[in-house]
Amino acid sequence: MTRRLSAARLAALADQVSERDRQITEAVVALRLVSGRQLERLFFAEVASDASRARLTRRTLARLVRLGVLGRLERRIGGVRAGAAGYIYFDAPAAQRLVAYWQGEGSRRPRAAYEPGRAFVGHRLAISEWYVRLSEAERNHGLELLAFESEPAIPFIGEGRTRSVLRPDAFVRLGVGDAELHSFLEIDLGSEGRVALTRKARAYVTAWRTGAVREVFPRVVWITENERRVELLTEICAAMPPDSWKLFVVTTPERALDVLAADGLEAIS
């Protein structure tokens, strides 16, 4: 499939994809980078046999790559021994055009394809992992995943009345019983130092104070890998102005689902 896609070829391509193909395509466009294993957990969980599930996932993704809908990075998670599940998939221009077509947006200009660096890949996959985990929780535990937006742009007025943009790793809206819970996710992989983390926390405080989000401001949930980082992030959040400490919660991946689904994480007015 060539990169340039006429309207007629776009319509013909749309006719070649199944409903599950469409769901996969929309997920990869929304998340930008997703591993084969993550896509298997998202879209093929109903297949009982591990071998059958892996085989069906491999065939489906290979077909979407042949059609030019998905692209595949050269590197794999876990190296060659990881097999097809270790591939990392991205949204080829045709995928971006298809999603725009399905949404009635006409011919959206696609993002340029490139080979991202290791740190970027690791962070994007970590964001995708939380979409997968929340989707699994919805399927298995009755939690409703009402919205998941990867790296939304939140404009706000920063210091000196300058226009700034806050970019959480994700915005999550969950339905838990009668409650609707709003959270911004910050996924910390241990690569940022105290200065960068403090700057990010201050940006959240400023965005909250200047009304960047109408009505309610989502709680900021930092998910980090170990207790040492929990202590660091807790110190940083505790150093924010006293009226703003309630914006932040720091947790680890093992506890994060319970934290996100807790009634105490309702958005802040």
C-alpha positions in Angstrom: 0.0 0.0 0.0 1.6 3.3 -1.0 1.6 6.2 1.3 -0.6 8.4 -1.0 -4.1 7.2 -0.9 -6.9 8.5 -3.1 -10.4 8.8 -1.9 -11.5 5.8 -4.0 -8.6 3.6 -2.7 -9.3 4.7 0.9 -13.0 3.6 0.5 -11.8 0.3 -1.0 -9.4 -0.2 1.9 -12.2 0.5 4.4 -14.2 -2.3 2.8 -11.4 -4.8 3.4 -11.2 -4.5 7.1 -13.4 -6.3 9.6 -15.0 -4.7 12.7 -12.1 -6.1 14.8 -9.6 -4.7 12.3 -11.3 -1.3 12.7 -11.1 -1.5 16.5 -7.4 -2.4 16.4 -6.7 0.4 13.9 -8.5 3.0 16.1 -6.7 1.9 19.2 -3.3 2.1 17.5 -4.0 5.5 16.1 -5.2 6.7 19.6 -2.2 5.2 21.4 0.4 5.6 18.6 2.6 2.7 19.8 1.3 -0.7 21.0 3.0 -4.0 21.3 1.7 -7.2 19.8 1.2 -8.7 23.3 -0.9 -5.7 24.3 -3.1 -5.9 21.2 -3.5 -9.6 21.9 -4.8 -8.9 25.4 -7.1 -6.1 24.1 -8.8 -7.8 21.2 -8.3 -11.6 21.3 -8.9 -12.4 25.0 -12.0 -14.4 24.2 -9.9 -17.1 22.4 -9.4 -19.8 25.1 -6.3 -21.5 23.8 -3.0 -19.6 24.3 -1.7 -21.0 21.0 -4.8 -20.2 19.0 -5.0 -16.7 20.5 -1.3 -16.0 19.6 -1.8 -17.4 16.1 -4.9 -15.4 15.4 -3.3 -12.2 16.7 -0.2 -12.9 14.5 -2.3 -13.4 11.4 -4.5 -10.4 11.9 -1.6 -8.0 12.6 0.4 -9.3 9.7 -2.5 -8.7 7.4 -2.9 -5.2 8.6 0.8 -4.6 8.0 0.5 -6.0 4.5 -2.4 -3.7 3.8 -0.3 -0.7 4.9 -2.7 0.1 7.8 -0.2 -0.7 10.6 3.5 -0.2 10.6 6.0 -2.2 12.6 9.2 -1.0 14.3 12.4 -2.8 13.6 13.1 -3.4 17.3 11.2 -5.9 19.4 10.4 -6.2 23.1 12.4 -9.1 24.4 14.4 -9.5 21.2 14.0 -12.1 18.5 12.9 -14.8 21.0 9.8 -12.9 21.9 8.4 -13.7 18.4 5.5 -11.8 16.9 4.1 -10.8 20.3 7.3 -8.7 20.8 6.7 -6.5 17.8 5.8 -2.9 18.3 3.1 -1.5 16.0 2.4 2.1 15.0 -0.2 3.9 13.0 0.8 4.1 9.4 -0.6 7.1 7.4 -3.3 4.8 5.9 -4.5 4.1 9.5 -4.8 7.8 10.3 -6.6 8.4 7.1 -9.0 5.5 7.8 -9.9 6.8 11.2 -10.6 10.2 9.8 -12.7 8.6 7.1 -14.7 6.6 9.7 -15.2 9.7 11.8 -16.4 11.7 8.9 -13.5 14.2 9.1 -12.4 14.0 5.5 -8.8 13.8 4.6 -6.8 14.5 7.8 -3.1 15.1 7.1 -1.3 12.1 8.7 1.6 12.3 11.0 4.9 11.5 9.4 6.4 8.1 10.0 9.7 7.8 11.8 11.8 5.5 14.0 11.5 6.8 17.5 14.1 6.5 20.2 14.2 3.9 22.9 13.1 6.2 25.7 10.1 7.5 23.7 9.1 3.9 22.8 9.3 2.8 26.5 7.1 5.7 27.6 4.5 5.3 24.9 4.2 1.6 25.6 3.8 2.3 29.3 0.9 4.6 28.5 -0.6 1.9 26.3 -0.2 -0.6 29.1 -2.5 1.4 31.3 -5.1 1.5 28.6 -4.8 -2.3 28.3 -5.0 -2.8 32.1 -8.1 -0.6 32.5 -9.8 -2.3 29.6 -9.1 -5.7 31.2 -10.5 -4.3 34.5 -13.6 -3.3 32.7 -13.9 -6.7 31.2 -13.2 -8.7 34.3 -14.2 -6.5 37.3 -17.2 -4.4 36.2 -15.4 -1.1 36.2 -16.5 1.2 33.2 -13.7 2.8 31.2 -15.7 5.8 29.9 -12.7 7.6 28.3 -9.0 7.2 27.9 -7.1 10.0 26.1 -3.4 9.6 25.5 -1.4 12.8 26.1 -4.2 15.4 25.8 -3.2 19.0 25.3 -4.6 21.2 28.1 -4.0 24.9 27.4 -3.5 27.2 30.4 -2.1 30.6 31.4 1.3 30.2 33.0 3.6 32.5 34.8 3.8 36.0 33.5 0.4 35.5 31.7 2.1 33.4 29.1 0.2 30.7 27.2 1.3 27.2 28.1 0.1 23.7 27.4 -0.1 20.9 30.0 0.3 17.4 28.6 -0.6 14.6 31.1 0.4 11.1 30.0 -3.3 10.3 29.9 -6.8 11.4 30.9 -9.0 8.7 32.3 -12.7 8.8 33.1 -14.0 5.8 35.0 -17.5 4.7 36.0 -17.5 3.0 39.4 -21.0 2.3 40.7 -22.9 5.6 40.6 -19.6 7.7 40.6 -17.7 9.1 37.7 -14.0 9.5 38.5 -11.6 11.7 36.6 -7.9 11.3 36.7 -4.8 12.6 34.9 -2.1 9.9 34.8 1.6 10.6 35.1 3.6 7.4 34.5 7.1 7.8 36.0 9.7 5.4 34.7 12.5 6.9 36.8 14.1 8.9 34.0 13.3 12.4 35.2 15.0 14.2 38.0 13.7 16.3 40.8 13.8 19.6 38.9 11.7 18.3 36.0 9.2 16.6 38.3 8.8 19.7 40.4 8.3 21.8 37.2 5.6 19.4 36.1 3.8 19.4 39.5 3.9 23.2 39.5 2.3 23.3 36.0 -0.6 21.2 37.3 -1.1 23.6 40.3 -1.1 26.6 37.9 -3.5 24.9 35.5 -5.8 24.1 38.4 -5.7 27.6 39.8 -6.3 29.3 36.4 -9.3 27.1 35.6 -7.8 25.3 32.7 -10.4 22.5 33.1 -14.0 23.7 33.5 -16.1 22.6 36.5 -13.8 20.0 37.9 -10.1 19.3 37.8 -9.0 15.6 37.6 -6.9 14.2 40.4 -3.3 13.7 39.3 -2.2 10.1 39.9 1.5 9.5 39.6 2.3 5.9 39.0 5.9 5.0 39.7 8.0 1.9 39.8 9.4 1.6 43.3 9.1 3.0 46.9 12.2 5.2 46.5 10.5 7.0 43.6 7.2 7.1 45.6 9.1 8.9 48.4 10.7 11.4 45.9 7.4 12.2 44.2 5.6 12.5 47.6 8.2 15.0 48.8 7.7 17.0 45.6 3.9 17.0 45.8 4.0 17.9 49.5 6.2 20.9 48.7 3.5 22.4 46.6 1.3 25.2 48.2 -0.8 23.8 51.0 -4.1 24.4 49.2 -3.0 22.2 46.2 -1.6 19.1 47.9 -5.1 17.4 47.4 -4.5 17.4 43.6 -1.9 14.6 43.9 -1.7 10.9 44.7 1.4 8.9 44.3 1.2 5.1 43.9 2.9 2.0 42.4 1.5 -0.1 39.5 0.5 -2.9 41.9 -1.9 -0.5 43.8 -2.8 1.9 41.0 -6.0 0.2 39.8 -7.5 0.3 43.3 -6.4 3.9 43.7 -8.0 4.9 40.3 -11.2 3.2 41.2 -11.4 4.7 44.8 -14.3 7.1 45.5 -11.8 9.4 47.1 -10.4 10.2 43.6 -13.4 12.1 42.4 -12.4 15.2 40.4 -11.7 18.4 42.3 -13.9 21.5 42.0 
